[in-house]
Amino acid sequence: MKRIITTCVTVLLTLTAAAGICFAEAKFGYVDVQKALNLSESGKEAKEQLSGKVKRYQDEINAKQEELKKLKEELERQGVILSESKKAEKEKEYSAKLKDFQRFTKDAQDELQGKDEELTKKILESFEKVVQEYGRKNGFTMIFARTGSDGIIFFDDKIDLTDTLVKQFNGSRKK
């Protein structure tokens, strides 16, 4: 029994020492993904592209809202003088336009969200290649992605590679 305990302790101490040596040689870094997306040229271009689409949709939404508002005001003004059948017809028209408007705004929102996800995914795939290449060239053991609420509460700013990697990523686009 003593022999088994001694062997286990020896193995445990050996593993602990080996882990300490490996850990001492480990090199870590992290990248703030959101900051990288905001600072990179690709991220800025994607944001501009999305802003243009948002503006076009917003103009169309405003026009449709104005049309709905006028139709509702007209219905309220003429409601007392219209016959029941004409009033019902106007209410039906208003209801149909309101449903169209709601459908349009939902479709626009879905399209914008999908486009945002598509552009972000494309940028992150390219950025990830730059991070991997940088990590290999500079002997990093791990480079973490800081994405907000990712479970890691603290990183020392000394291992923040975001600015360096954004510069390298922007440079890789020009090649």
C-alpha positions in Angstrom: 0.0 0.0 0.0 2.8 2.4 0.9 4.5 1.5 -2.4 1.3 2.5 -4.4 0.9 5.8 -2.5 4.6 6.6 -3.1 4.3 5.8 -6.8 1.2 7.9 -7.1 2.8 10.8 -5.4 5.9 10.5 -7.6 3.8 10.4 -10.8 1.7 13.4 -9.6 4.8 15.4 -8.7 6.3 14.6 -12.1 3.1 15.6 -14.0 2.9 18.8 -11.9 6.5 19.7 -12.7 6.0 18.9 -16.4 2.8 21.0 -16.5 4.7 23.9 -14.8 7.4 23.8 -17.4 4.9 23.7 -20.2 2.9 26.5 -18.7 6.1 28.6 -18.2 6.8 28.3 -22.0 3.2 29.0 -23.0 2.4 32.3 -24.7 -1.1 33.7 -24.6 -2.9 36.6 -26.3 -6.4 37.7 -26.9 -8.3 39.7 -29.5 -11.4 41.8 -28.9 -13.5 40.6 -31.8 -16.0 43.5 -31.7 -13.3 46.1 -31.6 -11.5 44.3 -34.5 -14.8 44.4 -36.5 -15.3 48.1 -35.8 -11.7 49.1 -36.5 -10.9 47.0 -39.6 -11.4 48.4 -43.1 -13.6 45.5 -44.0 -15.8 46.1 -40.9 -16.1 49.8 -41.8 -17.0 49.0 -45.4 -19.6 46.5 -44.2 -21.1 49.0 -41.8 -21.3 51.6 -44.6 -23.0 49.0 -46.9 -25.5 48.2 -44.2 -26.1 51.8 -43.4 -27.0 52.5 -47.1 -29.5 49.6 -47.1 -31.0 50.8 -43.7 -31.4 54.3 -45.2 -33.2 53.0 -48.3 -35.5 50.9 -46.2 -36.1 53.7 -43.7 -37.1 56.1 -46.5 -39.6 53.5 -47.9 -40.9 52.8 -44.4 -41.4 56.5 -43.8 -43.3 56.9 -47.0 -45.6 53.9 -46.2 -46.2 55.2 -42.7 -47.2 58.6 -44.1 -49.6 56.9 -46.5 -51.1 54.9 -43.6 -51.4 58.0 -41.5 -53.3 59.9 -44.3 -55.6 56.9 -44.9 -56.4 56.7 -41.2 -57.1 60.5 -41.0 -59.3 60.3 -44.0 -61.2 57.4 -42.5 -61.7 59.2 -39.3 -62.8 62.4 -41.0 -65.2 60.7 -43.4 -66.3 58.0 -41.0 -69.5 59.8 -40.0 -70.6 60.7 -43.4 -69.8 57.4 -45.2 -72.3 54.7 -45.6 -71.6 51.5 -43.7 -70.5 49.6 -46.8 -68.1 52.4 -47.9 -66.8 52.7 -44.3 -66.2 49.0 -44.1 -64.5 49.1 -47.5 -62.1 51.9 -46.3 -61.4 50.0 -43.1 -60.6 46.9 -45.1 -58.3 48.9 -47.3 -56.5 50.4 -44.3 -56.2 47.0 -42.6 -54.7 45.5 -45.8 -52.2 48.3 -46.1 -51.3 48.0 -42.4 -50.6 44.3 -42.8 -48.5 45.0 -45.9 -46.6 47.6 -43.9 -46.0 45.2 -41.1 -44.9 42.5 -43.5 -42.6 44.9 -45.3 -40.9 46.1 -42.1 -40.4 42.5 -40.8 -38.9 41.4 -44.2 -36.6 44.4 -44.3 -35.5 43.7 -40.7 -34.9 40.0 -41.6 -32.9 40.9 -44.7 -30.8 43.5 -42.9 -30.0 41.0 -40.1 -29.2 38.3 -42.6 -26.9 40.6 -44.6 -25.2 41.7 -41.3 -24.6 38.1 -40.3 -23.3 37.2 -43.8 -20.8 40.1 -43.9 -19.7 39.5 -40.3 -19.1 35.8 -41.0 -17.1 36.6 -44.1 -14.9 39.2 -42.3 -14.3 36.9 -39.3 -13.3 34.0 -41.5 -10.6 36.1 -43.2 -9.6 37.7 -39.9 -9.3 34.2 -38.3 -6.7 33.2 -40.9 -4.6 36.3 -40.1 -4.8 35.5 -36.4 -3.7 31.9 -36.9 -0.8 32.9 -39.1 0.2 35.6 -36.6 0.0 33.1 -33.8 2.1 30.5 -35.6 4.8 33.0 -36.6 5.1 34.5 -33.2 5.0 31.3 -31.1 1.7 31.7 -29.4 0.2 28.7 -27.6 -3.3 30.2 -27.6 -5.0 33.4 -28.8 -8.4 33.9 -27.2 -11.4 35.7 -28.7 -12.9 38.2 -26.4 -16.5 38.6 -27.4 -18.2 40.3 -24.5 -19.8 37.9 -22.2 -17.6 34.9 -23.1 -17.0 33.8 -19.5 -13.6 35.4 -19.2 -13.7 38.3 -16.8 -10.2 39.6 -16.9 -7.4 39.9 -19.5 -4.2 41.8 -18.9 -3.9 44.5 -21.6 -0.3 43.4 -22.2 -1.7 40.4 -24.1 -4.2 42.3 -26.2 -3.3 41.7 -29.8 -6.3 43.5 -31.3 -4.7 46.6 -32.7 -1.7 44.7 -34.1 -3.9 42.1 -35.7 -6.3 44.7 -37.2 -3.3 46.4 -38.8 -2.1 43.1 -40.2 -5.6 42.2 -41.4 -6.0 45.5 -43.2 -2.5 45.0 -44.8 -3.5 41.5 -45.9 -6.4 42.9 -47.9 -4.1 45.2 -50.0 -2.0 42.3 -51.2 
